[in-house]
Amino acid sequence: MENEWNLQVELSEPVRIDKYLSQQFPEQTRTYLQNLIKEGKVLVEGKVVKANHKVCTGEHIRVEIPPLEPLEITASDLDLDIVYEDKELLVVNKPQGMVVHPAPGHAEGTLVNGILHHCKKELSGINGVARPGIVHRIDKDTSGLLIVCKTDRAHLSIARQLKEHTIVRRYEAIVHNEIAEEEGTIEGPIGRHPVHRKMMCINEKNGKPAVTHYRVLEHFRRFTHVECRLETGRTHQIRVHMASRNHPILGDPVYGPKREQFRLKGQALHARTIGFKHPITGEYMEFTSELPQYFKELLEKLRHIR
């Protein structure tokens, strides 16, 4: 039985259908969507179209989604940086550039590939075959600490702590422009951008409540080194909140300037500290990771251009 996506188009100007669908469903690759179009599974006003067809406001799109095939994930020795491990969970320091779990276009080299090898497939299965052990995640180009659960009881406990906002998550970032106040709080509901579907935004109508606390660690000329503490954990939360105050994260290809002088490979954002109650013992545990080398080198460069 096939699933369906049904869309009512709202656009300021006509857009190619493959581009429009990739904006609406950023979790899917454009190649996958183009293949659906080629297979005749994308209908505009009831008619099969080609990938270069341009859709307009008011048109109805129906996309037929074939049943998912079982995903075979390869266990790979990726030399993970394991900060802590016991029978219930582990804390991993993810490098910048590593995707957390497999997805179309990222079948290999993900954190899940690595932990399957490390844990010999002894991981919680609550999030399904594609995300074994994964209870929360960070962006591909954000580095830092993640909790990975080996058992379902650990997964349920950590998920509950995340929902109750009791897990401590502190990030360090370098942002554009100087911040006048030494600390502050940003509140603004975050939801999907109404036009650019790969982006999130402060969305008063459809967003979920989001709160970020920040404090300045070091001032530079045109930039600021900050610590951000998450009270909630929405997608792209720190990136969206800081950009909303005219302080986008340095190197952010989505929410920051298109060009920046340091030619970074991604945003200067590191999940440095994570703290939680152990699922079995109830003991509070907190871990802090060292700033990655690129981040430390960037701070040194900024100190010399004051």
Secondary structure in CASP SS format (residue, H / E / C, confidence):
PFRMAT SS
TARGET T0000
AUTHOR 0000-0000-0000
METHOD secondary structure of the structure
MODEL  1
M C 1.00
E C 1.00
N E 1.00
E E 1.00
W E 1.00
N E 1.00
L E 1.00
Q E 1.00
V C 1.00
E C 1.00
L C 1.00
S C 1.00
E C 1.00
P C 1.00
V E 1.00
R E 1.00
I H 1.00
D H 1.00
K H 1.00
Y H 1.00
L H 1.00
S H 1.00
Q H 1.00
Q H 1.00
F C 1.00
P C 1.00
E C 1.00
Q C 1.00
T C 1.00
R H 1.00
T H 1.00
Y H 1.00
L H 1.00
Q H 1.00
N H 1.00
L H 1.00
I H 1.00
K H 1.00
E C 1.00
G C 1.00
K C 1.00
V E 1.00
L E 1.00
V E 1.00
E C 1.00
G C 1.00
K E 1.00
V E 1.00
V C 1.00
K C 1.00
A C 1.00
N C 1.00
H C 1.00
K E 1.00
V E 1.00
C C 1.00
T C 1.00
G C 1.00
E C 1.00
H E 1.00
I E 1.00
R E 1.00
V E 1.00
E E 1.00
I E 1.00
P C 1.00
P C 1.00
L C 1.00
E C 1.00
P C 1.00
L C 1.00
E C 1.00
I C 1.00
T C 1.00
A C 1.00
S C 1.00
D C 1.00
L C 1.00
D C 1.00
L C 1.00
D C 1.00
I E 1.00
V E 1.00
Y E 1.00
E E 1.00
D C 1.00
K C 1.00
E C 1.00
L E 1.00
L E 1.00
V E 1.00
V E 1.00
N E 1.00
K E 1.00
P C 1.00
Q C 1.00
G C 1.00
M C 1.00
V C 1.00
V C 1.00
H C 1.00
P C 1.00
A E 1.00
P C 1.00
G C 1.00
H E 1.00
A C 1.00
E C 1.00
G C 1.00
T C 1.00
L H 1.00
V H 1.00
N H 1.00
G H 1.00
I H 1.00
L H 1.00
H H 1.00
H H 1.00
C H 1.00
K C 1.00
K C 1.00
E C 1.00
L C 1.00
S C 1.00
G C 1.00
I C 1.00
N C 1.00
G C 1.00
V C 1.00
A C 1.00
R C 1.00
P C 1.00
G C 1.00
I E 1.00
V C 1.00
H C 1.00
R C 1.00
I C 1.00
D C 1.00
K C 1.00
D C 1.00
T C 1.00
S E 1.00
G E 1.00
L E 1.00
L E 1.00
I E 1.00
V E 1.00
C E 1.00
K C 1.00
T C 1.00
D H 1.00
R H 1.00
A H 1.00
H H 1.00
L H 1.00
S H 1.00
I H 1.00
A H 1.00
R H 1.00
Q H 1.00
L H 1.00
K H 1.00
E C 1.00
H C 1.00
T C 1.00
I C 1.00
V E 1.00
R E 1.00
R E 1.00
Y E 1.00
E E 1.00
A E 1.00
I E 1.00
V E 1.00
H E 1.00
N C 1.00
E C 1.00
I C 1.00
A C 1.00
E C 1.00
E C 1.00
E E 1.00
G E 1.00
T E 1.00
I E 1.00
E E 1.00
G C 1.00
P C 1.00
I E 1.00
G E 1.00
R E 1.00
H C 1.00
P C 1.00
V C 1.00
H C 1.00
R C 1.00
K C 1.00
M C 1.00
M E 1.00
C E 1.00
I E 1.00
N C 1.00
E C 1.00
K C 1.00
N C 1.00
G C 1.00
K E 1.00
P C 1.00
A C 1.00
V E 1.00
T E 1.00
H E 1.00
Y E 1.00
R E 1.00
V E 1.00
L E 1.00
E E 1.00
H E 1.00
F C 1.00
R C 1.00
R C 1.00
F E 1.00
T E 1.00
H E 1.00
V E 1.00
E E 1.00
C E 1.00
R E 1.00
L E 1.00
E C 1.00
T C 1.00
G C 1.00
R C 1.00
T C 1.00
H C 1.00
Q H 1.00
I H 1.00
R H 1.00
V H 1.00
H H 1.00
M H 1.00
A H 1.00
S H 1.00
R C 1.00
N C 1.00
H C 1.00
P C 1.00
I E 1.00
L C 1.00
G C 1.00
D C 1.00
P C 1.00
V C 1.00
Y C 1.00
G C 1.00
P C 1.00
K C 1.00
R C 1.00
E C 1.00
Q C 1.00
F C 1.00
R C 1.00
L C 1.00
K C 1.00
G C 1.00
Q C 1.00
A C 1.00
L E 1.00
H E 1.00
A E 1.00
R E 1.00
T E 1.00
I E 1.00
G E 1.00
F E 1.00
K E 1.00
H C 1.00
P C 1.00
I C 1.00
T C 1.00
G C 1.00
E C 1.00
Y E 1.00
M E 1.00
E E 1.00
F E 1.00
T E 1.00
S C 1.00
E C 1.00
L C 1.00
P C 1.00
Q H 1.00
Y H 1.00
F H 1.00
K H 1.00
E H 1.00
L H 1.00
L H 1.00
E H 1.00
K H 1.00
L H 1.00
R H 1.00
H C 1.00
I C 1.00
R C 1.00
END
